[in-house]
Amino acid sequence: MADYQVKVMVDKARLEQAIRQIPDLLEAVLEKAGRDVEASAKRIIIEKDIIDTGLTLSTTQSRHTERRFEREVGPTTLYAPFLELGTSRIAARPFMLPALSENERAFQAAIQAAMEKLA
């Protein structure tokens, strides 16, 4: 059996700099992703004519939460889940799940790009 030796050298200063950049990069990605999902949801609400008073449309927003690296995106109307999922009396008219699906690949690509900036 052959013996192998691997030597790894790490530039400690560069590694520490990269680690310090991660939070800001991720926050920027989350901020953009939140805005993108918000825009998609609003577009879908308009396209599907899920508008009565306009309150669901106007309250659909990307919001910061108390937790770091987290965004909340969606309307604040109490009846929005009924619009999204439907009830026994009305058909579902989803707008948030399609908005998330539309932006999933772009979000993954943005995370990848952010990590490549560290390399």
Phi, psi and chi 1 to 4 in degrees:
 res  aa     phi    psi   chi1   chi2   chi3   chi4
   1 MET       -  132.3 -166.2  165.2 -175.0      -
   2 ALA   -80.8  146.3      -      -      -      -
   3 ASP   -93.8  135.2  -70.9  -26.1      -      -
   4 TYR  -121.0  143.9  -66.9   96.9      -      -
   5 GLN  -128.0  131.5 -176.4  177.7   13.0      -
   6 VAL  -119.4  131.9  176.3      -      -      -
   7 LYS  -117.6  126.2 -175.4  175.7 -176.5  178.6
   8 VAL  -116.2  129.6  177.1      -      -      -
   9 MET  -115.8  133.8  -63.9  179.2   66.4      -
  10 VAL  -121.1  129.6  176.5      -      -      -
  11 ASP   -82.8   99.7 -179.0  -20.8      -      -
  12 LYS   -58.6  -41.8 -175.7  179.1  174.8 -171.1
  13 ALA   -64.3  -42.4      -      -      -      -
  14 ARG   -67.6  -39.8 -171.7  165.8  177.7 -140.8
  15 LEU   -63.1  -45.3  177.2   61.0      -      -
  16 GLU   -63.0  -38.7  -71.4  171.9  -14.0      -
  17 GLN   -63.8  -43.8  177.8 -174.2   12.9      -
  18 ALA   -62.4  -42.1      -      -      -      -
  19 ILE   -63.3  -38.5  -70.1  170.0      -      -
  20 ARG   -67.1  -27.8  -76.2 -169.1  -58.0  -86.4
  21 GLN   -79.4  -24.1  -69.4  175.5  -30.3      -
  22 ILE   -54.7  -50.2  -69.4  172.3      -      -
  23 PRO   -57.5  -44.1  -24.9   34.8      -      -
  24 ASP   -66.4  -39.6  -69.2  -20.8      -      -
  25 LEU   -63.3  -45.1  -72.4  171.3      -      -
  26 LEU   -67.2  -39.1  -69.1  179.0      -      -
  27 GLU   -61.6  -40.7  -77.7  -68.2  -20.4      -
  28 ALA   -64.5  -40.9      -      -      -      -
  29 VAL   -64.0  -44.7  168.0      -      -      -
  30 LEU   -64.8  -39.4  -74.8  171.7      -      -
  31 GLU   -60.7  -47.5 -173.7   67.8   28.0      -
  32 LYS   -66.1  -42.7 -177.5  179.7 -177.0  -42.1
  33 ALA   -61.2  -42.1      -      -      -      -
  34 GLY   -60.9  -44.4      -      -      -      -
  35 ARG   -65.6  -38.4  -73.5 -168.4  -44.1  -91.8
  36 ASP   -65.9  -44.3  -69.7  -11.8      -      -
  37 VAL   -64.8  -41.5  171.4      -      -      -
  38 GLU   -57.1  -48.4  174.2 -172.9  -24.9      -
  39 ALA   -62.7  -41.8      -      -      -      -
  40 SER   -64.4  -44.2  -67.4      -      -      -
  41 ALA   -61.2  -43.8      -      -      -      -
  42 LYS   -64.0  -40.6  -72.7 -179.8  173.5 -178.2
  43 ARG   -62.8  -42.7  178.4 -174.5   46.8   75.5
  44 ILE   -65.8  -41.1  -66.7  166.6      -      -
  45 ILE   -57.3  -43.1  -71.4  169.5      -      -
  46 ILE   -70.2  -46.5  -67.4  166.7      -      -
  47 GLU   -61.1  -40.0  -73.8  174.9   -3.1      -
  48 LYS   -86.9    0.8  -69.5 -173.8  173.7 -176.5
  49 ASP    53.4   50.2 -165.4   25.5      -      -
  50 ILE   -93.1   52.0  -49.9  172.9      -      -
  51 ILE  -128.6  125.6  -59.8  172.2      -      -
  52 ASP  -114.8  -71.1 -175.8   21.5      -      -
  53 THR   -95.6  -15.9   64.5      -      -      -
  54 GLY    91.0   -0.6      -      -      -      -
  55 LEU   -68.1  -40.9 -168.2   56.8      -      -
  56 THR   -62.7  -42.1  -63.6      -      -      -
  57 LEU   -62.6  -47.6  178.0   65.4      -      -
  58 SER   -72.3  -23.2   66.9      -      -      -
  59 THR   -96.4   -0.9   63.8      -      -      -
  60 THR   -76.5  110.0  -62.5      -      -      -
  61 GLN  -146.6  159.8  -62.0  175.8   -9.1      -
  62 SER   -93.6  127.1  173.7      -      -      -
  63 ARG  -128.0  144.7  -65.5  173.2  -72.6  -77.8
  64 HIS   -73.0  147.9  -68.8  -97.4      -      -
  65 THR  -109.5 -177.6   67.5      -      -      -
  66 GLU   -75.0  -15.9  -67.6  179.5   11.1      -
  67 ARG   -95.0  139.7  -65.0  172.3   56.8  175.2
  68 ARG   -69.6  148.3 -167.1  171.4 -171.0 -168.8
  69 PHE    61.9   39.1  -52.0  121.3      -      -
  70 GLU  -145.2  138.7 -179.5  179.3  -88.1      -
  71 ARG  -129.1  148.8  -65.6  -65.0 -179.0  -80.7
  72 GLU  -115.1  126.3 -176.4  178.3  -82.1      -
  73 VAL  -127.4  128.8 -177.1      -      -      -
  74 GLY   151.8  177.7      -      -      -      -
  75 PRO   -80.4  161.8   28.1  -32.1      -      -
  76 THR  -105.3    2.1   58.5      -      -      -
  77 THR   -69.8  141.0   53.1      -      -      -
  78 LEU   -65.8  -25.6  -65.2  175.5      -      -
  79 TYR   -91.4   -3.0   53.8   85.5      -      -
  80 ALA   -56.1  -41.2      -      -      -      -
  81 PRO   -60.4  -32.0  -24.1   33.6      -      -
  82 PHE   -69.9  -35.5  -56.5  122.1      -      -
  83 LEU   -66.5  -45.2  -63.8  172.1      -      -
  84 GLU   -65.6  -46.2 -179.9   79.2   21.3      -
  85 LEU  -103.4  -16.2  -55.6  171.5      -      -
  86 GLY    83.0  172.7      -      -      -      -
  87 THR  -138.2 -173.0   68.6      -      -      -
  88 SER   -68.7  -16.3   62.4      -      -      -
  89 ARG  -109.4  -21.6  -64.7 -177.1 -179.7  176.7
  90 ILE  -128.9  145.3   63.5  167.8      -      -
  91 ALA   -72.6  152.0      -      -      -      -
  92 ALA   -65.1  140.6      -      -      -      -
  93 ARG  -130.5   71.8  -67.1  178.8  -78.3  170.3
  94 PRO   -63.8  140.4   18.5  -24.5      -      -
  95 PHE  -136.2  -31.4   55.3   95.7      -      -
  96 MET   -77.5  -48.0  -72.6  -52.5  -54.7      -
  97 LEU   -61.2  -44.3  -70.2  175.6      -      -
  98 PRO   -62.1  -35.9  -24.3   33.6      -      -
  99 ALA   -64.1  -41.5      -      -      -      -
 100 LEU   -64.8  -44.8  -73.2  167.7      -      -
 101 SER   -61.0  -42.2  -66.6      -      -      -
 102 GLU   -59.0  -30.8  -80.5 -178.2   14.4      -
 103 ASN  -104.3    0.1  -70.2  -78.1      -      -
 104 GLU   -61.0  -49.5 -177.5  176.9    5.1      -
 105 ARG   -65.6  -39.1  -73.4 -169.0 -178.2  177.3
 106 ALA   -63.8  -38.6      -      -      -      -
 107 PHE   -64.2  -45.6  176.0   67.4      -      -
 108 GLN   -61.8  -41.3  -68.9  170.3  -14.1      -
 109 ALA   -65.4  -37.1      -      -      -      -
 110 ALA   -66.8  -39.8      -      -      -      -
 111 ILE   -62.0  -45.7  -67.9  -75.1      -      -
 112 GLN   -60.1  -45.7 -179.5   68.0   35.2      -
 113 ALA   -62.6  -39.7      -      -      -      -
 114 ALA   -63.2  -41.1      -      -      -      -
 115 MET   -69.1  -33.4  -67.0  -59.3  107.8      -
 116 GLU   -68.0  -27.9  -71.8  171.7    1.4      -
 117 LYS   -62.7  -25.8  -73.7 -178.4 -179.0  179.5
 118 LEU   -80.4  -19.0  -59.6  174.4      -      -
 119 ALA   -74.4      -      -      -      -      -
